[in-house]
Amino acid sequence: MKKKYSARVRYAGEVASVPISPDVSLLENFVRAKLPIGRSCNGEGICTTCRVFIIRGEVTKPQELEEVRRVERDFAENERLSCQCKALSLDLDIEIP
């Protein structure tokens, strides 16, 4: 039986429970769920408009491109680019600022 991943996503005063595929980025999952999230560069990791806060759960570690953006923009420890990470935990709690 395949494990089911999901995320509780907070955005603009709303909360949504979103099924998550661990095979694609969080951004792609959010787009599929029709959540309002910025994506000016279409997931290339350049614009940082898809940033999120990982409140609970684990995602993949930042790669070099994202690390550069995180330092440039002085991201918080739990702040990530949703286009550059995938779910590792079955349950996530995420905030879209």
C-alpha positions in Angstrom: 0.0 0.0 0.0 1.4 3.4 -1.0 1.9 5.9 1.7 -0.2 9.1 1.6 1.6 12.4 2.1 -0.3 15.5 3.0 0.3 19.1 4.1 -1.7 21.5 6.1 -1.1 24.8 4.4 -1.9 28.2 5.9 -2.3 31.2 3.5 -4.1 34.5 3.5 -6.1 33.6 6.6 -7.2 30.2 5.2 -6.1 26.7 6.0 -6.1 23.9 3.4 -5.3 20.2 3.6 -3.4 19.3 0.5 -2.4 15.9 -0.8 1.3 15.9 -1.5 3.3 13.9 -4.1 6.8 13.4 -2.8 8.0 13.0 -6.4 7.5 16.6 -7.3 8.4 20.0 -5.6 6.1 21.5 -3.0 5.4 24.3 -5.5 4.1 21.9 -8.1 1.9 20.3 -5.5 0.5 23.7 -4.5 -0.2 24.7 -8.1 -2.0 21.4 -8.6 -4.1 22.2 -5.5 -4.8 25.7 -6.9 -3.3 27.4 -3.9 -2.3 31.1 -4.3 1.5 31.1 -4.4 3.9 33.2 -6.4 6.0 31.6 -9.1 7.4 34.4 -11.3 10.3 32.2 -12.6 8.1 29.1 -13.0 10.1 27.0 -10.5 13.6 27.9 -11.5 14.7 29.0 -8.1 15.5 32.5 -9.2 12.7 34.9 -8.1 12.0 33.6 -4.5 8.3 34.4 -4.8 7.4 30.8 -3.9 9.0 30.9 -0.5 7.3 29.1 2.4 7.8 28.4 6.0 8.1 24.7 7.0 6.4 24.8 10.4 6.5 21.0 11.0 7.8 18.0 9.1 10.9 17.3 6.9 11.7 18.3 3.3 14.7 17.7 1.2 17.9 19.7 2.1 18.6 23.0 0.2 20.8 22.6 -2.9 23.4 25.1 -4.0 21.0 27.4 -6.0 18.6 27.7 -3.1 21.4 28.2 -0.5 22.6 31.2 -2.5 19.1 32.7 -2.5 18.6 32.0 1.2 21.8 33.9 2.0 21.1 36.7 -0.4 17.6 37.2 1.1 18.5 36.4 4.7 15.9 33.6 5.0 14.9 32.3 8.4 16.1 28.8 9.2 12.7 27.2 8.3 12.1 29.4 5.2 12.4 27.6 1.9 11.8 27.9 -1.8 8.9 25.6 -2.5 10.1 25.0 -6.0 13.4 23.6 -4.7 12.2 21.1 -2.1 10.2 17.9 -1.9 8.3 16.3 1.0 10.2 13.7 3.1 7.6 13.5 6.0 4.1 12.1 5.5 2.6 15.1 7.3 3.7 18.7 6.8 2.6 22.0 8.3 3.5 24.8 5.9 2.8 28.6 5.8 2.7 30.6 2.6 3.5 34.2 3.6 
